[in-house]
Amino acid sequence: MPEVTLRRDMSTDLALNRQVVGACPHDCPDTCSLVTTVVDGKAIKVQGNPHHPQTDGVLCTKVARYTERTYHPQRLLQPLKRTGPKGSGQFAAVSWESAIADICARLHTIVGDPNQGPQAVLPYSYAGTMGWVQSEGMAARFFNRMGASLLDYTICASAGGAGLAHTLGANVGMAVEQFANAKLILIWGSNPITSSVHFWRYAQEAKRKGALLVCIDPRKTETAEKCHSHIALLPGTDAALALAMMHELVVHDWLDHDYLSNYTVGWEALRERALQWPPSRAAQVCGITVQEIEVLARDYGQTCQSGQAAAIRLNYGMQRSRGAANAVRAVTCLPALAGAWRHAAGGMLLSSSGARSYNKTVLQHPELRPPGPMRTINMSTIGDDLLRPASAAFGPAISALVVYNSNPVAVAPDSSQVARGFAREDLFTVVLEHFQTDTADYADYVLPATTQLEHWDIHTTYGHTDLLLNEPAIAPLGQSRSNAAIFRALAKGMGYTNACFEEDDLTLCKSALRGRLDFAALARDGFATLPQSDAPFAKGNFPTPSGRCELWSERLADMGWDGLPDYLPNYESAGSISTYPLAMISPPARNFMNSTFVNVQSLRDMEEKPSLEIHPQDAQAREITDGTLVRVFNDRGQYHCVAKISNRARPGVVNGLGVWWRKLGARGTNVNELTNQKLTDLGRAPTFYDCVVQVERAENF
């Protein structure tokens, strides 16, 4: 690859012909290193960096088409002010000066009103970019200085994080590359062919060496088809399966007694709970056979007993139901029972984000926040919270919303309620965006943001432990500005004179690393591999208060929770006697990243239309044929889409592939019309897959 020249000054003209090393900004554990080829100042190709070991020159289909997204004909390239009703998408172009002045005047009025105040302003953001600088860098400084309400970032991973924190102590696990050396891999609640292609590379390497691959997932995913076996359990029953596996490990003595004695807490109590879960009980709960459980437990236990490595790759599929954190806790206990942690290629991995190394305090300046108690709003209940009146318990009604790196009208649960909240005429809404999304349609102002090819950023990952630098490959298109530049302008408009608001994006990158990593070394290669030991928990040393794997958590018990992991039934139960007899999960469509990429035509063409996978047995009972327009409904709403009769769906469960923009759906809705705002056991996370529905034929499109 030609040498990459670091651009030192944002005002310097970009070289017309070069290759630039960057980082994928999207919500994926792989966090790939990118190489963008620039000719005559235009990005013509984005490919995987062959010099980055984790990326190895390979990108997913979505990001390989990143130039289509950057140069999309509908890209927003100038500030817009609403001219029509909220939700109509009617806007007129305005200048940056006019937009910033009006936005700041409106925010000043709200902040200065004694009946509203700064906590009536809410930032709403998530993983539209995973970079430190363009996500919560300058933005965090701005809202800290204002004293705005805090956002509880729960919509994806907080339940699993809570499960890990109360078992392993942090978001830590085995090194992802060690999966290539495992003899048994359980891929649990994950579809890596779609969501983590580089982990799948390691799994395939292990398979070629003779490893057994087992997929545990309600849906027969692309990954399940490539594994040796697939266990299609019912949604939300993962903890029951894990407890039954523990039962079998106990009764057959497939246990590492030395490891349990020296490196765990609470084994005797967990043993008693496990003995309450024979395979016959779990089979009934999970909707699978006793034999499937017995074989799975035998393969896991005997692999570890033979001195070989058994590895578990968790992902976020199991975190979308009521008992999510308990399920993660239960599965995370298994490697300690069998002694799998003794091997570099054994143990488990859900997230490696606990290895992150950046200076959050220097980047976000929390000391700017005014003294006194601060309100926190859960992003997963935004639909209800936008409609709450002021009260002593809630505080002021939300009067202003600033949305960036997110599309909540499409992706938040119970989307009809979310849309009602955004439609409030008295709600002042500003959206930073690339496109006129469902959420942007409800904005008072839409501000054009840069894409990843146009700004500086630094990225960590939750699937490996590398750190990556993103250098801008091209100049910002049109009048677009980076998120950090927009919040700098807003800070100036609000009269915030703190020196930290003068730092440019490159300085922010350097600040984030201060005292942690040499920026010059990172700039030279575009990535840095943070040290990670093989078999990190072979002799305990867990980052828990006890230093051990906490099978029983004293911290949870002190908070009034059960100290042991347990199975918690879903909030909503499907079945023949239910008004809504089908369970529904809503995994991402293969060619979308949540609602990102939905408007890239080549990717949307692959997905064709919003669809619902339904098992032939359930389709026949409803006289539904392949390609039929169907109405999927429950008490929260209805969603129209095309039926795909497929064995990817198990009997009694339908798969509503998401997340389409609502306005691109058959009747202006998407699958989140049906999901609810109830939260998980721990972590305050959404329960997207804890959902029951009925399906019937619809008359026409």
C-alpha positions as CSV (number, residue, x, y, z in Angstrom):
1,M,0.0,0.0,0.0
2,P,1.4,3.5,-0.8
3,E,2.5,5.4,2.3
4,V,-0.2,7.3,4.0
5,T,0.5,11.0,4.7
6,L,-1.1,12.3,7.8
7,R,-3.0,15.6,7.2
8,R,-1.9,17.8,10.1
9,D,-4.3,20.7,9.6
10,M,-8.0,20.6,8.8
11,S,-7.6,23.7,6.6
12,T,-4.9,22.1,4.4
13,D,-6.1,20.9,1.0
14,L,-6.3,17.2,0.6
15,A,-4.0,15.4,-1.8
16,L,-5.9,14.6,-5.0
17,N,-4.5,11.1,-5.5
18,R,-3.7,8.9,-2.5
19,Q,-4.8,6.0,-0.3
20,V,-6.0,6.9,3.2
21,V,-6.3,4.6,6.2
22,G,-9.5,5.0,8.2
23,A,-11.8,3.0,10.4
24,C,-15.3,1.6,10.0
25,P,-17.6,3.7,12.2
26,H,-20.5,1.3,12.6
27,D,-21.9,-0.8,15.4
28,C,-20.1,-4.0,14.7
29,P,-17.6,-5.9,16.9
30,D,-15.1,-6.2,14.1
31,T,-14.3,-2.4,13.8
32,C,-12.4,-2.8,10.5
33,S,-9.5,-0.8,9.3
34,L,-10.4,0.8,6.0
35,V,-8.3,2.0,3.0
36,T,-10.0,4.6,0.8
37,T,-8.6,5.3,-2.6
38,V,-8.9,8.9,-3.7
39,V,-8.5,10.1,-7.3
40,D,-8.8,13.7,-8.2
41,G,-10.1,14.5,-4.8
42,K,-13.0,11.9,-5.0
43,A,-13.2,8.7,-3.0
44,I,-13.6,5.9,-5.6
45,K,-13.2,2.8,-3.5
46,V,-13.3,1.7,0.1
47,Q,-11.7,-1.7,1.0
48,G,-10.4,-3.5,4.0
49,N,-6.8,-2.8,5.1
50,P,-4.7,-5.9,4.3
51,H,-2.1,-4.8,6.8
52,H,-4.5,-4.8,9.8
53,P,-4.5,-8.4,11.1
54,Q,-8.1,-8.3,12.3
55,T,-9.4,-6.9,9.1
56,D,-7.1,-8.8,6.8
57,G,-8.3,-6.9,3.7
58,V,-11.9,-8.1,4.1
59,L,-15.1,-5.9,4.5
60,C,-18.7,-6.7,4.8
61,T,-21.0,-6.0,1.8
62,K,-22.4,-2.9,3.4
63,V,-19.2,-1.0,4.1
64,A,-17.6,-2.1,0.9
65,R,-20.3,0.1,-0.7
66,Y,-19.5,3.1,1.5
67,T,-18.8,5.4,-1.4
68,E,-22.5,4.9,-2.5
69,R,-23.5,6.3,0.8
70,T,-21.1,9.2,0.8
71,Y,-22.1,10.3,-2.7
72,H,-25.7,9.4,-2.5
73,P,-27.9,11.8,-4.5
74,Q,-30.1,12.4,-1.5
75,R,-27.3,13.3,0.8
76,L,-28.0,16.3,2.9
77,L,-25.5,19.1,2.1
78,Q,-27.0,22.2,3.6
79,P,-28.9,23.2,6.7
80,L,-32.7,22.9,6.5
81,K,-35.5,24.6,8.4
82,R,-38.9,23.0,8.7
83,T,-41.7,24.7,6.6
84,G,-44.5,22.1,6.9
85,P,-46.2,20.0,9.6
86,K,-44.0,17.8,11.7
87,G,-43.4,14.5,10.0
88,S,-44.2,15.9,6.5
89,G,-40.5,16.2,5.5
90,Q,-41.1,19.7,4.2
91,F,-38.0,21.9,4.6
92,A,-36.3,24.9,3.1
93,A,-32.5,25.6,2.9
94,V,-31.1,28.2,5.2
95,S,-27.6,29.4,6.0
96,W,-25.5,28.0,8.8
97,E,-25.4,31.4,10.4
98,S,-29.2,31.6,10.5
99,A,-29.7,28.0,11.7
100,I,-27.1,28.3,14.5
101,A,-28.5,31.7,15.7
102,D,-32.1,30.5,15.7
103,I,-31.3,27.1,17.4
104,C,-29.3,28.9,20.1
105,A,-32.0,31.5,20.7
106,R,-34.6,28.7,21.2
107,L,-32.3,26.8,23.5
108,H,-31.5,30.0,25.5
109,T,-35.2,30.6,26.0
110,I,-35.8,27.0,27.3
111,V,-32.7,27.0,29.5
112,G,-33.5,30.4,31.1
113,D,-37.2,29.6,31.7
114,P,-37.7,28.7,35.5
115,N,-40.5,26.3,34.5
116,Q,-38.2,24.4,32.1
117,G,-34.5,25.0,32.6
118,P,-31.5,23.1,31.2
119,Q,-32.8,19.7,32.1
120,A,-35.7,20.2,29.7
121,V,-33.1,19.8,27.0
122,L,-32.2,16.2,26.1
123,P,-29.4,14.9,23.8
124,Y,-30.3,11.7,22.0
125,S,-27.6,9.7,20.3
126,Y,-26.1,6.2,20.0
127,A,-24.0,4.3,17.5
128,G,-24.4,6.0,14.2
129,T,-20.7,6.5,14.6
130,M,-18.8,4.6,17.3
131,G,-15.9,7.1,17.2
132,W,-14.9,8.9,20.4
133,V,-14.7,12.3,18.8
134,Q,-17.8,12.4,16.6
135,S,-20.0,10.7,19.1
136,E,-19.6,12.0,22.7
137,G,-16.6,14.3,22.5
138,M,-17.5,17.9,21.8
139,A,-21.2,17.0,22.1
140,A,-20.6,15.8,25.7
141,R,-18.8,19.0,26.5
142,F,-21.6,21.1,25.1
143,F,-24.4,19.3,27.0
144,N,-22.3,19.1,30.2
145,R,-21.8,22.9,30.1
146,M,-25.5,23.4,29.5
147,G,-26.5,21.1,32.3
148,A,-28.9,19.2,30.0
149,S,-30.6,15.9,31.0
150,L,-28.3,12.8,30.8
151,L,-29.2,10.0,28.4
152,D,-29.1,6.4,29.6
153,Y,-27.4,4.5,26.7
154,T,-29.3,1.3,26.9
155,I,-30.7,0.4,23.5
156,C,-28.1,-2.3,22.6
157,A,-25.7,-3.7,25.1
158,S,-26.5,-2.6,28.7
159,A,-28.2,-5.8,29.8
160,G,-25.3,-7.9,28.7
161,G,-22.9,-5.5,30.2
162,A,-24.7,-5.8,33.5
163,G,-24.6,-9.6,33.3
164,L,-20.8,-9.5,32.6
165,A,-20.2,-7.0,35.3
166,H,-21.8,-9.1,38.0
167,T,-20.0,-12.3,36.9
168,L,-16.7,-11.5,35.3
169,G,-16.4,-7.9,36.6
170,A,-16.3,-6.1,33.3
171,N,-16.7,-6.4,29.6
172,V,-13.8,-8.8,29.1
173,G,-13.2,-12.3,27.7
174,M,-11.0,-14.4,25.6
175,A,-9.0,-13.0,22.6
176,V,-11.1,-13.3,19.5
177,E,-8.3,-14.8,17.4
178,Q,-8.0,-17.7,19.8
179,F,-11.4,-19.1,18.6
180,A,-9.4,-20.4,15.7
181,N,-7.7,-22.9,18.1
182,A,-10.9,-24.1,19.9
183,K,-12.2,-27.7,19.5
184,L,-15.8,-26.7,20.3
185,I,-17.4,-23.4,19.6
186,L,-20.9,-22.4,20.8
187,I,-22.2,-19.5,18.8
188,W,-25.0,-18.3,21.0
189,G,-27.4,-15.5,20.1
190,S,-25.1,-14.4,17.2
191,N,-25.2,-14.5,13.4
192,P,-21.6,-13.6,12.6
193,I,-21.9,-14.2,8.9
194,T,-24.0,-11.1,9.0
195,S,-22.8,-9.2,12.0
196,S,-19.1,-10.2,12.6
197,V,-17.5,-11.6,9.5
198,H,-14.0,-11.6,10.9
199,F,-15.0,-13.7,13.9
200,W,-16.6,-16.1,11.4
201,R,-13.2,-16.4,9.7
202,Y,-11.7,-17.7,13.0
203,A,-14.6,-20.1,13.5
204,Q,-14.1,-21.4,10.0
205,E,-10.4,-21.9,10.6
206,A,-11.3,-23.9,13.7
207,K,-13.8,-25.9,11.7
208,R,-11.2,-26.8,9.1
209,K,-9.0,-28.1,12.0
210,G,-11.8,-30.4,13.2
211,A,-13.7,-28.2,15.7
212,L,-17.4,-28.7,16.3
213,L,-19.6,-25.6,15.7
214,V,-23.0,-25.3,17.4
215,C,-25.4,-22.4,16.8
216,I,-28.0,-21.6,19.4
217,D,-30.6,-19.2,18.0
218,P,-34.4,-19.1,17.6
219,R,-33.8,-18.4,13.9
220,K,-32.0,-20.7,11.4
221,T,-29.6,-18.0,10.4
222,E,-27.0,-18.1,7.6
223,T,-24.6,-19.0,10.4
224,A,-26.8,-21.8,11.7
225,E,-26.8,-23.3,8.2
226,K,-23.0,-23.5,8.2
227,C,-22.6,-25.0,11.7
228,H,-22.7,-28.7,12.5
229,S,-25.8,-28.4,14.6
230,H,-28.5,-25.8,15.3
231,I,-30.5,-25.5,18.5
232,A,-33.6,-23.4,17.7
233,L,-34.8,-22.5,21.2
234,L,-37.7,-20.2,21.9
235,P,-36.9,-16.5,22.4
236,G,-35.9,-15.5,25.9
237,T,-35.2,-19.1,27.2
238,D,-31.4,-19.0,27.0
239,A,-31.0,-19.0,30.8
240,A,-33.1,-22.2,31.1
241,L,-30.8,-23.9,28.5
242,A,-27.7,-22.8,30.3
243,L,-29.0,-24.0,33.7
244,A,-29.9,-27.4,32.2
245,M,-26.3,-27.6,30.8
246,M,-25.1,-26.9,34.4
247,H,-27.3,-29.7,35.6
248,E,-25.7,-32.2,33.3
249,L,-22.2,-31.0,34.1
250,V,-23.0,-31.6,37.8
251,V,-24.7,-35.0,37.5
252,H,-22.0,-36.4,35.2
253,D,-19.2,-34.7,37.1
254,W,-17.9,-32.8,34.0
255,L,-16.6,-30.2,36.4
256,D,-13.2,-28.7,37.2
257,H,-13.3,-28.9,41.0
258,D,-10.0,-27.2,41.4
259,Y,-11.0,-24.2,39.4
260,L,-14.3,-24.0,41.2
261,S,-12.6,-24.1,44.5
262,N,-9.9,-21.6,43.9
263,Y,-11.3,-19.1,41.3
264,T,-15.1,-18.8,41.9
265,V,-17.5,-17.6,44.4
266,G,-20.9,-19.2,45.1
267,W,-20.4,-22.6,43.6
268,E,-22.4,-24.6,46.2
269,A,-25.4,-22.3,45.8
270,L,-25.3,-22.4,42.0
271,R,-25.0,-26.2,42.2
272,E,-28.3,-26.4,44.0
273,R,-30.0,-24.2,41.5
274,A,-28.7,-26.2,38.6
275,L,-30.0,-29.4,40.1
276,Q,-33.5,-27.9,39.8
277,W,-33.1,-27.8,36.0
278,P,-33.1,-31.3,34.5
279,P,-33.1,-31.3,30.7
280,S,-36.8,-32.4,30.8
281,R,-37.8,-29.1,32.5
282,A,-35.6,-27.0,30.2
283,A,-36.7,-28.7,27.1
284,Q,-40.3,-27.8,27.8
285,V,-39.4,-24.2,28.5
286,C,-37.1,-23.9,25.5
287,G,-39.3,-25.7,23.0
288,I,-36.5,-28.2,22.1
289,T,-35.8,-31.8,22.8
290,V,-34.2,-33.4,25.8
291,Q,-31.7,-35.0,23.6
292,E,-30.5,-31.7,22.2
293,I,-29.8,-30.5,25.7
294,E,-28.0,-33.7,26.7
295,V,-25.9,-33.8,23.6
296,L,-24.9,-30.1,23.9
297,A,-24.0,-30.5,27.6
298,R,-22.0,-33.7,26.9
299,D,-20.1,-32.1,24.0
300,Y,-19.2,-29.1,26.2
301,G,-18.4,-31.0,29.3
302,Q,-16.4,-33.8,27.7
303,T,-14.4,-31.4,25.5
304,C,-13.2,-29.6,28.6
305,Q,-12.7,-32.8,30.6
306,S,-10.4,-34.1,27.8
307,G,-8.2,-31.1,28.2
308,Q,-9.3,-29.4,24.9
309,A,-10.6,-25.9,24.5
310,A,-14.3,-25.1,24.5
311,A,-15.3,-21.5,23.6
312,I,-18.5,-19.6,23.6
313,R,-19.2,-16.6,21.4
314,L,-22.1,-14.6,22.8
315,N,-23.7,-11.7,21.0
316,Y,-26.7,-9.5,21.6
317,G,-29.5,-11.8,20.5
318,M,-30.2,-13.0,24.0
319,Q,-30.3,-9.5,25.4
320,R,-33.6,-8.5,23.9
321,S,-36.0,-10.2,26.5
322,R,-37.0,-9.7,30.1
323,G,-34.4,-12.0,31.6
324,A,-31.5,-10.8,29.4
325,A,-28.9,-10.1,32.1
326,N,-29.7,-13.3,33.9
327,A,-29.3,-15.2,30.7
328,V,-25.9,-13.7,30.1
329,R,-24.9,-14.4,33.7
330,A,-26.0,-18.1,33.3
331,V,-24.0,-18.7,30.1
332,T,-21.0,-16.8,31.5
333,C,-20.9,-19.2,34.4
334,L,-20.3,-22.2,32.2
335,P,-16.6,-21.8,31.4
336,A,-15.8,-21.6,35.2
337,L,-17.7,-24.8,35.9
338,A,-15.9,-26.8,33.3
339,G,-12.5,-25.1,33.6
340,A,-12.6,-23.7,30.1
341,W,-10.8,-20.6,31.1
342,R,-7.6,-22.6,31.6
343,H,-7.0,-22.6,27.9
344,A,-6.2,-19.6,25.7
345,A,-8.8,-20.9,23.2
346,G,-11.3,-21.5,25.9
347,G,-13.8,-19.4,27.9
348,M,-16.2,-17.0,26.3
349,L,-16.4,-13.6,24.7
350,L,-19.4,-11.2,24.5
351,S,-17.5,-7.9,24.6
352,S,-13.9,-6.8,24.9
353,S,-14.8,-3.1,25.5
354,G,-13.4,-3.3,29.0
355,A,-10.0,-3.2,27.4
356,R,-10.6,0.3,26.0
357,S,-7.9,2.8,26.6
358,Y,-9.0,6.4,26.2
359,N,-9.1,9.5,28.5
360,K,-12.9,10.0,28.8
361,T,-12.5,12.8,31.3
362,V,-10.2,14.8,29.2
363,L,-12.4,14.2,26.1
364,Q,-15.8,15.0,27.7
365,H,-15.0,17.5,30.5
366,P,-17.6,16.3,33.0
367,E,-16.4,19.1,35.4
368,L,-18.4,21.5,33.2
369,R,-21.6,20.2,34.6
370,P,-23.3,22.4,37.1
371,P,-23.6,21.2,40.7
372,G,-26.7,19.4,41.9
373,P,-28.7,16.3,41.0
374,M,-29.1,15.5,37.3
375,R,-32.0,13.7,35.6
376,T,-31.3,10.7,33.4
377,I,-33.7,9.7,30.6
378,N,-33.6,6.1,29.3
379,M,-33.3,6.2,25.5
380,S,-35.3,2.9,25.3
381,T,-38.4,4.6,26.8
382,I,-38.2,7.8,24.7
383,G,-41.7,7.1,23.3
384,D,-43.3,7.5,26.7
385,D,-40.9,10.1,28.1
386,L,-41.5,12.6,25.3
387,L,-45.2,12.5,26.3
388,R,-44.8,12.8,30.0
389,P,-45.9,16.1,31.6
390,A,-43.8,17.9,34.1
391,S,-44.0,16.5,37.6
392,A,-42.0,16.3,40.8
393,A,-41.0,12.8,40.1
394,F,-40.1,13.3,36.4
395,G,-38.9,16.9,36.4
396,P,-39.6,19.3,33.6
397,A,-41.2,18.0,30.4
398,I,-38.7,17.5,27.6
399,S,-38.9,20.7,25.6
400,A,-35.9,20.3,23.3
401,L,-34.3,17.3,21.7
402,V,-31.0,17.2,19.9
403,V,-30.6,14.0,17.9
404,Y,-27.3,12.9,16.4
405,N,-25.9,9.4,15.4
406,S,-29.4,7.9,15.8
407,N,-32.7,7.5,14.1
408,P,-35.1,6.9,17.1
409,V,-38.4,7.2,15.2
410,A,-37.3,4.1,13.3
411,V,-35.2,2.2,15.8
412,A,-36.7,2.8,19.3
413,P,-39.3,0.4,20.5
414,D,-43.0,1.1,20.2
415,S,-42.4,3.4,17.3
416,S,-45.9,4.7,16.9
417,Q,-45.6,6.1,20.4
418,V,-42.1,7.5,19.6
419,A,-43.6,9.2,16.5
420,R,-46.4,10.7,18.6
421,G,-43.8,12.2,20.9
422,F,-41.7,13.7,18.1
423,A,-44.9,15.1,16.6
424,R,-45.5,17.5,19.5
425,E,-45.7,21.0,18.2
426,D,-44.1,22.4,21.4
427,L,-41.1,20.1,21.1
428,F,-38.1,21.9,19.6
429,T,-36.0,19.3,17.7
430,V,-32.6,19.5,16.0
431,V,-31.3,16.6,14.1
432,L,-27.7,16.1,12.8
433,E,-27.9,13.8,9.8
434,H,-26.6,12.5,6.4
435,F,-30.1,11.9,5.1
436,Q,-33.8,12.8,5.5
437,T,-34.5,9.9,7.9
438,D,-37.8,9.2,9.6
439,T,-36.5,11.2,12.6
440,A,-35.3,14.1,10.4
441,D,-38.8,14.4,9.1
442,Y,-39.9,15.6,12.6
443,A,-37.1,18.1,13.1
444,D,-37.3,21.8,13.3
445,Y,-33.8,22.0,11.9
446,V,-31.7,19.4,10.1
447,L,-28.0,20.0,10.1
448,P,-25.8,18.2,7.5
449,A,-23.1,16.0,9.1
450,T,-20.0,14.6,7.5
451,T,-19.6,10.9,6.8
452,Q,-16.7,8.8,8.0
453,L,-14.6,9.7,4.8
454,E,-14.7,13.4,5.7
455,H,-13.6,13.8,9.3
456,W,-11.1,12.8,12.0
457,D,-11.9,10.2,14.6
458,I,-10.5,7.5,16.9
459,H,-12.2,4.1,17.3
460,T,-12.1,1.3,19.8
461,T,-13.9,-2.0,19.4
462,Y,-15.9,-4.5,21.4
463,G,-14.8,-7.6,19.4
464,H,-11.1,-7.2,19.6
465,T,-8.7,-4.9,21.4
466,D,-7.2,-2.7,18.7
467,L,-7.4,1.0,18.5
468,L,-7.9,2.7,15.1
469,L,-7.4,6.2,13.7
470,N,-9.7,7.6,11.1
471,E,-8.1,10.2,8.8
472,P,-10.4,12.1,6.5
473,A,-9.9,11.0,2.9
474,I,-11.9,13.8,1.2
475,A,-13.0,17.3,2.0
476,P,-16.6,17.6,3.4
477,L,-19.2,17.6,0.7
478,G,-21.3,20.7,0.3
479,Q,-21.8,22.5,3.5
480,S,-21.6,19.4,5.7
481,R,-19.7,19.7,9.0
482,S,-18.5,17.1,11.4
483,N,-20.5,16.6,14.6
484,A,-17.7,18.1,16.6
485,A,-17.7,21.2,14.4
486,I,-21.4,21.6,14.7
487,F,-21.3,21.4,18.5
488,R,-18.4,23.9,18.5
489,A,-20.6,26.3,16.6
490,L,-23.5,25.7,18.9
491,A,-21.3,26.3,22.0
492,K,-20.2,29.6,20.5
493,G,-23.8,30.6,19.7
494,M,-24.7,29.8,23.3
495,G,-21.9,32.1,24.6
496,Y,-19.8,29.2,26.1
497,T,-16.3,30.6,26.3
498,N,-14.5,27.7,27.9
499,A,-11.2,27.0,26.1
500,C,-12.1,23.4,25.5
501,F,-14.7,24.5,22.9
502,E,-11.9,25.9,20.7
503,E,-10.2,22.5,20.2
504,D,-10.4,21.2,16.6
505,D,-11.1,17.6,15.7
506,L,-7.5,16.5,15.4
507,T,-6.7,18.0,18.8
508,L,-9.7,16.1,20.2
509,C,-8.2,12.9,18.8
510,K,-4.9,13.6,20.6
511,S,-6.7,14.6,23.8
512,A,-8.6,11.3,23.9
513,L,-5.2,9.4,24.0
514,R,-3.5,11.7,26.4
515,G,-1.4,9.6,28.8
516,R,-2.7,6.3,27.3
517,L,-1.1,5.9,23.8
518,D,1.4,7.7,21.6
519,F,-0.6,9.5,18.8
520,A,2.3,9.6,16.4
521,A,2.6,5.8,16.5
522,L,-1.1,5.4,15.9
523,A,-0.9,7.9,13.0
524,R,1.9,5.9,11.4
525,D,0.0,2.7,11.0
526,G,-3.6,3.7,11.4
527,F,-4.1,1.2,14.2
528,A,-2.5,0.0,17.4
529,T,-2.9,-3.4,19.0
530,L,-3.4,-3.2,22.7
531,P,-1.7,-5.9,24.8
532,Q,-3.9,-8.8,25.8
533,S,-2.7,-11.9,27.6
534,D,-3.6,-15.4,26.5
535,A,-5.8,-17.3,28.9
536,P,-6.4,-14.2,31.0
537,F,-8.4,-16.0,33.7
538,A,-6.5,-19.3,33.8
539,K,-5.7,-18.5,37.5
540,G,-8.6,-16.3,38.3
541,N,-7.7,-12.6,38.4
542,F,-11.1,-11.5,37.4
543,P,-11.8,-7.8,37.7
544,T,-14.6,-8.5,40.3
545,P,-14.5,-7.3,43.9
546,S,-13.5,-10.8,44.9
547,G,-11.0,-11.4,42.1
548,R,-13.0,-14.5,41.3
549,C,-15.7,-15.5,38.8
550,E,-18.8,-14.5,40.8
551,L,-21.3,-17.4,40.2
552,W,-23.2,-15.7,43.1
553,S,-23.0,-11.9,43.3
554,E,-22.9,-10.3,46.7
555,R,-23.4,-6.9,45.0
556,L,-26.7,-8.1,43.4
557,A,-27.9,-9.6,46.7
558,D,-27.1,-6.3,48.5
559,M,-29.4,-4.5,46.0
560,G,-32.2,-6.9,46.7
561,W,-31.7,-9.1,43.6
562,D,-31.2,-12.8,43.4
563,G,-27.4,-13.4,43.8
564,L,-27.6,-16.4,41.4
565,P,-28.5,-16.4,37.7
566,D,-32.0,-17.7,37.0
567,Y,-34.5,-18.1,34.2
568,L,-37.1,-15.3,34.0
569,P,-40.1,-15.9,31.7
570,N,-40.8,-13.3,29.0
571,Y,-43.2,-10.5,29.8
572,E,-45.3,-11.7,26.8
573,S,-46.2,-15.3,26.3
574,A,-47.3,-16.8,22.9
575,G,-49.3,-20.0,22.5
576,S,-52.5,-21.5,21.2
577,I,-54.7,-20.0,23.9
578,S,-53.2,-16.5,23.6
579,T,-54.8,-13.7,21.6
580,Y,-51.4,-13.3,20.0
581,P,-50.2,-16.9,19.4
582,L,-46.8,-16.2,17.7
583,A,-43.6,-14.9,19.3
584,M,-41.7,-12.4,17.2
585,I,-38.1,-11.5,17.0
586,S,-36.7,-8.7,14.8
587,P,-33.1,-9.5,13.9
588,P,-31.4,-7.1,11.5
589,A,-31.7,-7.7,7.7
590,R,-28.4,-9.0,6.3
591,N,-27.7,-5.9,4.2
592,F,-28.7,-3.2,6.7
593,M,-27.0,-2.0,9.9
594,N,-30.1,-1.3,12.0
595,S,-31.6,1.6,10.0
596,T,-28.3,2.6,8.4
597,F,-27.8,1.7,4.7
598,V,-31.6,1.3,4.2
599,N,-31.5,4.0,1.6
600,V,-28.5,2.7,-0.3
601,Q,-30.3,1.4,-3.4
602,S,-27.9,-1.5,-4.2
603,L,-28.3,-2.9,-0.6
604,R,-32.1,-2.3,-0.5
605,D,-32.4,-4.1,-3.8
606,M,-30.9,-7.2,-2.2
607,E,-33.5,-7.0,0.6
608,E,-36.3,-6.3,-1.9
609,K,-39.1,-5.4,0.5
610,P,-39.8,-5.4,4.3
611,S,-40.5,-9.1,5.1
612,L,-41.6,-11.5,7.7
613,E,-40.2,-15.0,7.8
614,I,-42.9,-17.5,8.8
615,H,-42.7,-21.3,9.1
616,P,-44.7,-23.3,6.6
617,Q,-46.8,-24.8,9.3
618,D,-47.9,-21.4,10.7
619,A,-48.4,-20.0,7.1
620,Q,-50.6,-22.9,6.1
621,A,-52.8,-22.4,9.2
622,R,-53.4,-18.8,8.0
623,E,-53.7,-19.5,4.3
624,I,-50.6,-17.4,3.7
625,T,-48.5,-18.1,0.6
626,D,-45.0,-16.9,-0.2
627,G,-45.0,-13.3,-1.3
628,T,-48.4,-12.5,0.3
629,L,-48.9,-9.1,1.9
630,V,-49.6,-9.8,5.6
631,R,-50.8,-7.8,8.5
632,V,-48.7,-8.4,11.7
633,F,-50.4,-6.9,14.7
634,N,-50.8,-6.8,18.5
635,D,-52.2,-4.3,21.0
636,R,-49.5,-1.7,20.2
637,G,-50.0,-1.5,16.4
638,Q,-49.9,-3.2,13.1
639,Y,-47.2,-3.7,10.5
640,H,-47.7,-4.6,6.8
641,C,-45.0,-6.6,5.0
642,V,-44.4,-9.5,2.7
643,A,-44.5,-13.1,3.9
644,K,-41.5,-15.3,3.3
645,I,-42.4,-18.9,4.0
646,S,-39.2,-20.3,5.3
647,N,-37.6,-22.9,7.5
648,R,-35.5,-20.0,8.9
649,A,-38.4,-19.5,11.2
650,R,-39.2,-22.2,13.7
651,P,-42.9,-23.1,14.4
652,G,-44.5,-20.6,16.7
653,V,-42.0,-17.8,16.0
654,V,-41.9,-15.3,13.2
655,N,-38.9,-13.2,12.2
656,G,-39.6,-9.6,11.3
657,L,-36.4,-8.5,9.6
658,G,-35.4,-4.9,10.4
659,V,-34.9,-2.1,10.6
660,W,-36.5,-0.5,7.6
661,W,-37.3,3.2,7.6
662,R,-40.9,3.6,8.4
663,K,-41.6,5.8,5.3
664,L,-40.1,3.0,3.1
665,G,-42.5,0.4,4.5
666,A,-45.7,-0.7,2.8
667,R,-48.0,1.6,4.9
668,G,-45.6,3.9,6.7
669,T,-44.6,1.6,9.6
670,N,-41.8,-0.8,10.4
671,V,-41.4,-3.7,12.7
672,N,-40.9,-1.6,15.8
673,E,-44.6,-0.6,15.6
674,L,-45.0,-3.9,17.5
675,T,-42.2,-3.9,20.0
676,N,-42.7,-2.7,23.6
677,Q,-41.0,-0.3,26.0
678,K,-40.6,-2.7,28.9
679,L,-37.1,-3.1,30.2
680,T,-34.8,-6.0,31.0
681,D,-34.1,-7.5,34.5
682,L,-30.8,-5.6,34.8
683,G,-29.2,-2.9,32.6
684,R,-32.5,-1.1,31.9
685,A,-32.4,-2.4,28.3
686,P,-35.2,-2.8,25.7
687,T,-37.0,-6.1,25.2
688,F,-37.4,-6.1,21.4
689,Y,-37.6,-9.9,21.2
690,D,-40.1,-10.2,24.1
691,C,-43.0,-9.6,21.8
692,V,-46.1,-11.6,20.7
693,V,-48.2,-11.0,17.6
694,Q,-50.8,-12.4,15.3
695,V,-50.4,-12.6,11.5
696,E,-53.1,-12.6,8.8
697,R,-53.4,-12.0,5.1
698,A,-53.8,-8.4,4.1
699,E,-55.9,-7.3,1.1
700,N,-53.4,-5.4,-1.0
701,F,-50.3,-3.2,-0.9
